[in-house]
Amino acid sequence: MDFYPVDYLKENISDSGCIRECIEQAVKINGHKRIIFNKRNWHIDEAILLHSDMEIIVDGCFIKQNDGVFDNIFRGVNLKVDEKDPYGKPLYVEKMKNVSIKGYNNAKLIGCDVNKKGFHPVKKEYEDMVGDNWGWRTFMICLSECEGIEISGLSIENTKCWALSLDLCSYGDIHDIFIQSHVKNGDGIDLRAGCRHFRIWNITGNTSDDTVACTALLHSKRRFPFKNYLYPLAPAVSVFDGDIRKLDIHDISVSDIRTGGLHHAVICLAADGLRVYNIDIKNIEDIGEGNRSATVMLYTGYGENYADNDIHDINIYGVHSRFSKYAVHINTKVHNVTVSDILQENKEGSLYEFADTEGITVLN
């Protein structure tokens, strides 16, 4: 059944109030429900909460945060915020399923023009509440413990940290996304610990950090503040209590990534005893302008207790570096990694940098 927030417009009611009322009506029905944003642009004061069996359509309009908003644009309702610590670890995260966000006709998600400022108790100064130091509320789209996801057809602009972050999520397609980020830690798409069975393809734009990242870390289970980090970055992981192997990242396909920017186009990162495996990385290309350390990188860091071969069974094919120092960089011991069809156009760069060649096969 279709629901339109525009039908809930009322005098003296904010856009967020209209959207909230529309969704409250939609979730009264069983089964699939579709929320269609159209006919006008939307300016929001809080995250739009997604429910199971919900499809969001953004058609020919944008959804933009009002100035000073410190929140996601979309977040799962299954994440129960602790009102005593609203930016920290949630009270719990329940399972959710079948969620999609689809854009058509130049649909956009846009962060606020003026950022909320907050006092950083470690740095002892007021600053814009952007970047990964400020935790999971900085993500434009934040999904946790969700099975069955599609996100597509969107332009995501003026991000506050990562454009899209998922943890403990499974079985999804993320495709045809344009991302423009200029902020600190301006990653594009981050699959965090516990993500498995995803396909990511046709991602374009310019990101001020990694465009696509598969990062298996237990960082979010720490006590905060930790160093300069004030809040966790993976809400479901922060309250996870189970078999550590369920936090591995595996069975991921990443293809046709053509972006400019900084750091890396695609990374796989493992630490803290977690593993990353069965990853297919194909047709990754530096486009436009940028300054990257590597177009594709497999590595450990930002954590401890990496064991040899925690990253394994990775296929890297078709990497085109134009401004990266290395087309492919691997800084740790890996197993069953195949690298092929690599091109380096940066005259000051190199094709490869491998910390340990054992376990890596290079094919011409």
TORNULO-382076 format. One record per residue (C-alpha): residue in three letters; x, y, z. Coordinates in nm, 2 decimals. Each point is the difference from the previous one (the first is absolute). Example, Ala and Ser with C-alpha at 12.3 -4.5 7.8 and 13.67 -1.06 7.14 Angstrom:
# TORNULO-382076
+-----+--------+--------+--------+
! res !     px !     py !     pz !
+-----+--------+--------+--------+
! ALA !   1.23 !  -0.45 !   0.78 !
! SER !   0.14 !   0.34 !  -0.07 !
+-----+--------+--------+--------+
***
This chain:
# TORNULO-382076
+-----+--------+--------+--------+
! res !     px !     py !     pz !
+-----+--------+--------+--------+
! MET !   0.00 !   0.00 !   0.00 !
! ASP !   0.13 !   0.35 !  -0.09 !
! PHE !   0.02 !   0.29 !   0.24 !
! TYR !   0.10 !   0.36 !  -0.09 !
! PRO !   0.14 !   0.24 !   0.26 !
! VAL !  -0.13 !   0.29 !  -0.21 !
! ASP !  -0.36 !  -0.12 !   0.09 !
! TYR !   0.08 !   0.08 !   0.37 !
! LEU !   0.11 !   0.36 !  -0.04 !
! LYS !  -0.17 !   0.23 !   0.24 !
! GLU !   0.04 !   0.35 !   0.11 !
! ASN !   0.25 !   0.06 !   0.28 !
! ILE !   0.12 !  -0.36 !  -0.02 !
! SER !   0.37 !  -0.06 !  -0.10 !
! ASP !   0.10 !  -0.23 !  -0.28 !
! SER !   0.14 !  -0.24 !   0.25 !
! GLY !  -0.34 !   0.00 !   0.18 !
! CYS !  -0.18 !  -0.08 !  -0.33 !
! ILE !   0.24 !  -0.28 !  -0.08 !
! ARG !  -0.03 !  -0.15 !   0.34 !
! GLU !  -0.39 !   0.00 !  -0.02 !
! CYS !   0.01 !  -0.15 !  -0.34 !
! ILE !   0.23 !  -0.29 !   0.11 !
! GLU !  -0.21 !  -0.05 !   0.32 !
! GLN !  -0.30 !  -0.06 !  -0.23 !
! ALA !   0.20 !  -0.23 !  -0.23 !
! VAL !   0.12 !  -0.23 !   0.26 !
! LYS !  -0.35 !  -0.08 !   0.11 !
! ILE !  -0.04 !  -0.23 !  -0.30 !
! ASN !   0.16 !  -0.34 !  -0.03 !
! GLY !   0.24 !  -0.08 !  -0.27 !
! HIS !   0.17 !   0.22 !  -0.26 !
! LYS !  -0.05 !   0.38 !   0.02 !
! ARG !   0.14 !   0.27 !  -0.22 !
! ILE !   0.07 !   0.35 !   0.11 !
! ILE !   0.03 !   0.23 !  -0.30 !
! PHE !   0.17 !   0.34 !   0.03 !
! ASN !  -0.10 !   0.21 !  -0.30 !
! LYS !  -0.15 !   0.34 !  -0.12 !
! ARG !   0.22 !   0.21 !   0.23 !
! ASN !   0.34 !   0.01 !   0.18 !
! TRP !   0.01 !  -0.11 !   0.36 !
! HIS !   0.20 !   0.17 !   0.29 !
! ILE !   0.03 !  -0.22 !   0.31 !
! ASP !   0.09 !   0.05 !   0.37 !
! GLU !   0.05 !  -0.36 !   0.09 !
! ALA !   0.07 !  -0.35 !  -0.15 !
! ILE !  -0.27 !  -0.17 !  -0.20 !
! LEU !  -0.05 !  -0.33 !   0.17 !
! LEU !  -0.03 !  -0.31 !  -0.22 !
! HIS !  -0.20 !  -0.31 !   0.08 !
! SER !   0.00 !  -0.36 !  -0.13 !
! ASP !  -0.17 !  -0.05 !  -0.34 !
! MET !   0.04 !   0.37 !  -0.08 !
! GLU !   0.09 !   0.15 !  -0.34 !
! ILE !   0.10 !   0.36 !  -0.02 !
! ILE !  -0.03 !   0.17 !  -0.33 !
! VAL !   0.16 !   0.35 !  -0.05 !
! ASP !  -0.13 !   0.12 !  -0.34 !
! GLY !   0.12 !   0.32 !  -0.16 !
! CYS !   0.07 !   0.18 !   0.33 !
! PHE !   0.25 !   0.03 !   0.28 !
! ILE !  -0.01 !  -0.08 !   0.37 !
! LYS !   0.23 !   0.25 !   0.18 !
! GLN !   0.09 !   0.05 !   0.37 !
! ASN !  -0.08 !   0.34 !   0.15 !
! ASP !   0.29 !   0.20 !   0.14 !
! GLY !   0.14 !  -0.13 !   0.33 !
! VAL !  -0.15 !  -0.35 !  -0.03 !
! PHE !   0.22 !  -0.27 !   0.15 !
! ASP !  -0.16 !  -0.32 !  -0.11 !
! ASN !  -0.03 !  -0.25 !  -0.29 !
! ILE !  -0.22 !   0.06 !  -0.29 !
! PHE !  -0.13 !  -0.36 !   0.01 !
! ARG !   0.04 !  -0.25 !   0.29 !
! GLY !  -0.17 !  -0.33 !   0.09 !
! VAL !  -0.26 !   0.03 !   0.27 !
! ASN !   0.14 !  -0.33 !   0.14 !
! LEU !   0.29 !   0.20 !   0.16 !
! LYS !  -0.13 !   0.10 !   0.34 !
! VAL !   0.17 !   0.32 !   0.10 !
! ASP !   0.10 !   0.05 !   0.37 !
! GLU !  -0.16 !   0.33 !   0.09 !
! LYS !   0.26 !   0.05 !   0.27 !
! ASP !   0.28 !  -0.04 !  -0.25 !
! PRO !  -0.17 !   0.07 !  -0.34 !
! TYR !   0.32 !   0.00 !  -0.21 !
! GLY !   0.17 !  -0.30 !   0.18 !
! LYS !  -0.07 !  -0.37 !   0.01 !
! PRO !  -0.37 !  -0.08 !  -0.06 !
! LEU !  -0.19 !  -0.19 !   0.26 !
! TYR !  -0.05 !  -0.28 !  -0.25 !
! VAL !  -0.03 !  -0.07 !  -0.37 !
! GLU !  -0.28 !  -0.24 !  -0.12 !
! LYS !   0.00 !  -0.19 !  -0.33 !
! MET !  -0.16 !   0.17 !  -0.30 !
! LYS !  -0.07 !  -0.12 !  -0.36 !
! ASN !  -0.08 !   0.12 !  -0.35 !
! VAL !   0.09 !   0.37 !  -0.01 !
! SER !   0.06 !   0.19 !  -0.32 !
! ILE !   0.08 !   0.37 !  -0.09 !
! LYS !  -0.03 !   0.07 !  -0.37 !
! GLY !   0.06 !   0.33 !  -0.18 !
! TYR !  -0.14 !   0.11 !  -0.33 !
! ASN !   0.02 !   0.31 !  -0.22 !
! ASN !   0.30 !   0.17 !   0.17 !
! ALA !  -0.09 !  -0.10 !   0.35 !
! LYS !   0.23 !   0.14 !   0.27 !
! LEU !   0.09 !  -0.04 !   0.36 !
! ILE !   0.17 !   0.31 !   0.13 !
! GLY !   0.16 !   0.08 !   0.34 !
! CYS !  -0.05 !   0.33 !   0.18 !
! ASP !   0.18 !   0.32 !  -0.12 !
! VAL !   0.08 !   0.11 !   0.36 !
! ASN !   0.13 !  -0.28 !   0.23 !
! LYS !  -0.09 !  -0.04 !   0.36 !
! LYS !   0.29 !   0.09 !   0.23 !
! GLY !   0.09 !  -0.18 !   0.31 !
! PHE !   0.27 !  -0.01 !   0.27 !
! HIS !   0.26 !  -0.27 !  -0.05 !
! PRO !   0.10 !  -0.10 !   0.35 !
! VAL !   0.33 !  -0.16 !  -0.11 !
! LYS !   0.11 !   0.28 !  -0.22 !
! LYS !  -0.14 !   0.26 !   0.24 !
! GLU !  -0.15 !   0.21 !  -0.27 !
! TYR !  -0.33 !   0.07 !  -0.18 !
! GLU !  -0.01 !  -0.13 !  -0.36 !
! ASP !  -0.24 !  -0.11 !  -0.28 !
! MET !  -0.15 !  -0.33 !   0.09 !
! VAL !   0.12 !  -0.18 !  -0.31 !
! GLY !   0.24 !  -0.28 !  -0.08 !
! ASP !   0.04 !  -0.34 !   0.17 !
! ASN !   0.10 !   0.14 !   0.34 !
! TRP !  -0.37 !   0.08 !   0.04 !
! GLY !  -0.14 !  -0.35 !  -0.06 !
! TRP !  -0.29 !  -0.16 !  -0.18 !
! ARG !  -0.23 !   0.31 !  -0.01 !
! THR !   0.22 !   0.15 !  -0.26 !
! PHE !  -0.10 !  -0.25 !  -0.27 !
! MET !  -0.25 !   0.10 !  -0.27 !
! ILE !  -0.14 !  -0.36 !   0.00 !
! CYS !   0.05 !  -0.23 !   0.30 !
! LEU !  -0.13 !  -0.35 !   0.00 !
! SER !   0.07 !  -0.28 !   0.25 !
! GLU !  -0.12 !  -0.36 !   0.04 !
! CYS !  -0.19 !   0.02 !  -0.32 !
! GLU !  -0.05 !  -0.29 !  -0.26 !
! GLY !  -0.11 !   0.08 !  -0.35 !
! ILE !   0.11 !   0.35 !  -0.10 !
! GLU !   0.00 !   0.20 !  -0.33 !
! ILE !   0.14 !   0.35 !  -0.02 !
! SER !   0.02 !   0.15 !  -0.35 !
! GLY !  -0.05 !   0.30 !  -0.23 !
! LEU !   0.11 !   0.27 !   0.24 !
! SER !   0.23 !   0.30 !   0.00 !
! ILE !   0.14 !   0.04 !   0.35 !
! GLU !   0.15 !   0.34 !   0.06 !
! ASN !   0.15 !   0.22 !   0.28 !
! THR !   0.06 !  -0.30 !   0.23 !
! LYS !   0.09 !   0.03 !   0.36 !
! CYS !   0.22 !  -0.31 !   0.01 !
! TRP !  -0.08 !  -0.32 !  -0.19 !
! ALA !  -0.28 !   0.01 !  -0.25 !
! LEU !  -0.13 !  -0.35 !   0.08 !
! SER !   0.10 !  -0.24 !   0.28 !
! LEU !  -0.13 !  -0.35 !   0.08 !
! ASP !   0.09 !  -0.23 !   0.28 !
! LEU !  -0.12 !  -0.36 !   0.06 !
! CYS !  -0.20 !   0.02 !  -0.32 !
! SER !  -0.05 !  -0.26 !  -0.27 !
! TYR !  -0.12 !  -0.07 !  -0.35 !
! GLY !  -0.01 !   0.33 !  -0.18 !
! ASP !   0.06 !   0.20 !  -0.31 !
! ILE !   0.15 !   0.35 !   0.00 !
! HIS !   0.03 !   0.15 !  -0.35 !
! ASP !  -0.02 !   0.30 !  -0.22 !
! ILE !   0.10 !   0.25 !   0.27 !
! PHE !   0.17 !   0.33 !  -0.06 !
! ILE !   0.19 !   0.13 !   0.31 !
! GLN !   0.16 !   0.35 !   0.05 !
! SER !   0.18 !   0.04 !   0.33 !
! HIS !   0.24 !   0.26 !   0.12 !
! VAL !  -0.01 !  -0.06 !   0.38 !
! LYS !   0.25 !  -0.17 !   0.23 !
! ASN !  -0.05 !  -0.38 !  -0.03 !
! GLY !  -0.21 !   0.05 !  -0.30 !
! ASP !  -0.03 !  -0.37 !  -0.09 !
! GLY !  -0.27 !  -0.11 !  -0.25 !
! ILE !  -0.13 !  -0.35 !   0.08 !
! ASP !   0.12 !  -0.18 !   0.32 !
! LEU !  -0.08 !  -0.36 !   0.07 !
! ARG !   0.09 !  -0.05 !   0.36 !
! ALA !   0.05 !  -0.32 !   0.21 !
! GLY !  -0.26 !  -0.27 !  -0.06 !
! CYS !  -0.09 !   0.10 !  -0.35 !
! ARG !  -0.03 !  -0.28 !  -0.25 !
! HIS !  -0.15 !  -0.08 !  -0.34 !
! PHE !   0.00 !   0.34 !  -0.16 !
! ARG !   0.04 !   0.13 !  -0.36 !
! ILE !   0.12 !   0.35 !  -0.05 !
! TRP !   0.03 !   0.14 !  -0.35 !
! ASN !   0.00 !   0.32 !  -0.21 !
! ILE !   0.11 !   0.25 !   0.27 !
! THR !   0.13 !   0.34 !  -0.14 !
! GLY !   0.09 !   0.34 !   0.13 !
! ASN !   0.28 !   0.13 !   0.22 !
! THR !   0.06 !  -0.11 !   0.36 !
! SER !   0.23 !   0.16 !   0.25 !
! ASP !   0.08 !  -0.34 !   0.15 !
! ASP !  -0.05 !  -0.36 !  -0.11 !
! THR !  -0.28 !  -0.04 !  -0.26 !
! VAL !  -0.08 !  -0.36 !   0.10 !
! ALA !   0.13 !  -0.16 !   0.32 !
! CYS !  -0.04 !  -0.35 !   0.15 !
! THR !   0.12 !   0.06 !   0.36 !
! ALA !  -0.01 !  -0.28 !   0.25 !
! LEU !   0.08 !   0.16 !   0.34 !
! LEU !  -0.11 !  -0.02 !   0.36 !
! HIS !   0.07 !   0.37 !   0.06 !
! SER !  -0.36 !   0.07 !   0.09 !
! LYS !   0.01 !  -0.24 !   0.30 !
! ARG !   0.25 !   0.23 !   0.17 !
! ARG !  -0.08 !   0.23 !   0.29 !
! PHE !  -0.04 !   0.35 !  -0.12 !
! PRO !   0.15 !   0.25 !  -0.03 !
! PHE !   0.29 !  -0.19 !  -0.15 !
! LYS !   0.28 !   0.22 !  -0.12 !
! ASN !  -0.19 !   0.26 !  -0.20 !
! TYR !  -0.29 !  -0.22 !  -0.07 !
! LEU !  -0.31 !   0.10 !   0.21 !
! TYR !  -0.26 !  -0.25 !  -0.12 !
! PRO !  -0.01 !  -0.34 !  -0.18 !
! LEU !  -0.01 !  -0.02 !  -0.38 !
! ALA !  -0.18 !  -0.34 !  -0.02 !
! PRO !  -0.32 !   0.01 !   0.22 !
! ALA !  -0.09 !  -0.37 !  -0.02 !
! VAL !   0.36 !  -0.12 !   0.05 !
! SER !   0.03 !   0.22 !   0.31 !
! VAL !  -0.27 !  -0.21 !   0.17 !
! PHE !   0.07 !  -0.33 !  -0.17 !
! ASP !   0.06 !  -0.30 !   0.23 !
! GLY !   0.05 !  -0.32 !  -0.19 !
! ASP !   0.23 !  -0.21 !  -0.22 !
! ILE !   0.29 !   0.22 !  -0.13 !
! ARG !  -0.02 !  -0.17 !  -0.33 !
! LYS !  -0.34 !   0.16 !  -0.06 !
! LEU !   0.19 !   0.33 !  -0.02 !
! ASP !   0.21 !  -0.11 !  -0.30 !
! ILE !  -0.06 !   0.18 !  -0.33 !
! HIS !  -0.04 !  -0.25 !  -0.29 !
! ASP !  -0.15 !  -0.07 !  -0.34 !
! ILE !   0.01 !   0.35 !  -0.14 !
! SER !   0.01 !   0.11 !  -0.36 !
! VAL !   0.13 !   0.36 !  -0.08 !
! SER !   0.01 !   0.10 !  -0.36 !
! ASP !   0.00 !   0.30 !  -0.23 !
! ILE !   0.12 !   0.26 !   0.25 !
! ARG !   0.11 !   0.31 !  -0.18 !
! THR !   0.08 !   0.29 !   0.23 !
! GLY !   0.25 !   0.27 !   0.08 !
! GLY !   0.11 !   0.11 !   0.34 !
! LEU !   0.24 !  -0.10 !   0.28 !
! HIS !   0.13 !  -0.31 !   0.18 !
! HIS !  -0.14 !  -0.30 !  -0.19 !
! ALA !  -0.27 !  -0.10 !  -0.24 !
! VAL !  -0.05 !  -0.34 !   0.16 !
! ILE !   0.14 !  -0.14 !   0.32 !
! CYS !  -0.03 !  -0.32 !   0.20 !
! LEU !   0.11 !   0.04 !   0.36 !
! ALA !   0.02 !  -0.26 !   0.28 !
! ALA !   0.11 !   0.02 !   0.36 !
! ASP !  -0.10 !  -0.11 !   0.35 !
! GLY !  -0.03 !  -0.37 !  -0.10 !
! LEU !  -0.26 !   0.06 !  -0.27 !
! ARG !   0.04 !  -0.13 !  -0.35 !
! VAL !  -0.08 !   0.13 !  -0.35 !
! TYR !  -0.04 !  -0.26 !  -0.27 !
! ASN !  -0.17 !  -0.11 !  -0.33 !
! ILE !   0.02 !   0.35 !  -0.14 !
! ASP !  -0.01 !   0.08 !  -0.38 !
! ILE !   0.13 !   0.34 !  -0.10 !
! LYS !  -0.03 !   0.08 !  -0.37 !
! ASN !   0.03 !   0.31 !  -0.23 !
! ILE !   0.12 !   0.26 !   0.25 !
! GLU !   0.12 !   0.33 !  -0.16 !
! ASP !   0.13 !   0.33 !   0.11 !
! ILE !  -0.20 !   0.27 !  -0.18 !
! GLY !   0.03 !   0.38 !   0.01 !
! GLU !   0.23 !   0.14 !   0.26 !
! GLY !   0.15 !  -0.14 !   0.32 !
! ASN !   0.30 !  -0.11 !   0.20 !
! ARG !  -0.03 !  -0.35 !   0.12 !
! SER !   0.25 !  -0.23 !   0.18 !
! ALA !  -0.15 !  -0.29 !  -0.19 !
! THR !  -0.29 !  -0.07 !  -0.23 !
! VAL !  -0.06 !  -0.33 !   0.17 !
! MET !   0.14 !  -0.10 !   0.34 !
! LEU !  -0.01 !  -0.30 !   0.22 !
! TYR !   0.13 !   0.07 !   0.35 !
! THR !   0.00 !  -0.02 !   0.37 !
! GLY !   0.02 !   0.30 !   0.24 !
! TYR !  -0.23 !   0.20 !   0.21 !
! GLY !  -0.02 !  -0.30 !   0.23 !
! GLU !   0.21 !  -0.28 !   0.14 !
! ASN !   0.02 !  -0.38 !   0.00 !
! TYR !   0.01 !  -0.06 !  -0.38 !
! ALA !   0.11 !  -0.35 !  -0.07 !
! ASP !   0.16 !  -0.11 !  -0.33 !
! ASN !  -0.26 !  -0.07 !  -0.27 !
! ASP !  -0.29 !   0.16 !   0.18 !
! ILE !  -0.05 !   0.16 !  -0.34 !
! HIS !  -0.03 !  -0.28 !  -0.25 !
! ASP !  -0.17 !  -0.11 !  -0.32 !
! ILE !   0.00 !   0.34 !  -0.18 !
! ASN !  -0.01 !   0.05 !  -0.37 !
! ILE !   0.11 !   0.34 !  -0.13 !
! TYR !  -0.05 !   0.05 !  -0.38 !
! GLY !   0.01 !   0.31 !  -0.22 !
! VAL !   0.15 !   0.28 !   0.21 !
! HIS !   0.09 !   0.33 !  -0.18 !
! SER !   0.20 !   0.24 !   0.20 !
! ARG !   0.05 !   0.36 !  -0.13 !
! PHE !   0.11 !   0.18 !   0.31 !
! SER !   0.05 !  -0.26 !   0.27 !
! LYS !   0.35 !  -0.08 !   0.14 !
! TYR !  -0.08 !  -0.37 !  -0.05 !
! ALA !  -0.26 !  -0.16 !  -0.21 !
! VAL !  -0.02 !  -0.29 !   0.25 !
! HIS !   0.15 !   0.01 !   0.35 !
! ILE !   0.00 !  -0.29 !   0.25 !
! ASN !   0.17 !   0.07 !   0.33 !
! THR !  -0.05 !  -0.33 !   0.18 !
! LYS !   0.02 !  -0.38 !  -0.04 !
! VAL !  -0.30 !  -0.12 !  -0.20 !
! HIS !  -0.11 !  -0.33 !  -0.16 !
! ASN !  -0.13 !  -0.09 !  -0.34 !
! VAL !   0.00 !   0.35 !  -0.14 !
! THR !   0.00 !   0.03 !  -0.38 !
! VAL !   0.09 !   0.33 !  -0.17 !
! SER !  -0.04 !   0.05 !  -0.38 !
! ASP !  -0.04 !   0.26 !  -0.28 !
! ILE !   0.15 !   0.29 !   0.19 !
! LEU !   0.09 !   0.33 !  -0.17 !
! GLN !   0.20 !   0.29 !   0.16 !
! GLU !   0.00 !   0.34 !  -0.18 !
! ASN !   0.16 !   0.19 !   0.28 !
! LYS !   0.36 !   0.05 !  -0.11 !
! GLU !   0.11 !   0.04 !   0.36 !
! GLY !  -0.19 !  -0.30 !   0.12 !
! SER !   0.03 !  -0.38 !  -0.01 !
! LEU !  -0.22 !  -0.29 !  -0.10 !
! TYR !   0.04 !  -0.19 !   0.33 !
! GLU !   0.12 !   0.01 !   0.36 !
! PHE !  -0.02 !  -0.33 !   0.19 !
! ALA !   0.13 !  -0.04 !   0.36 !
! ASP !   0.01 !  -0.38 !  -0.05 !
! THR !  -0.02 !  -0.16 !  -0.35 !
! GLU !  -0.10 !  -0.34 !   0.14 !
! GLY !  -0.36 !  -0.07 !  -0.07 !
! ILE !  -0.03 !   0.25 !  -0.28 !
! THR !  -0.02 !  -0.10 !  -0.37 !
! VAL !   0.06 !   0.27 !  -0.26 !
! LEU !  -0.14 !  -0.08 !  -0.35 !
! ASN !   0.08 !   0.20 !  -0.31 !
+-----+--------+--------+--------+
***
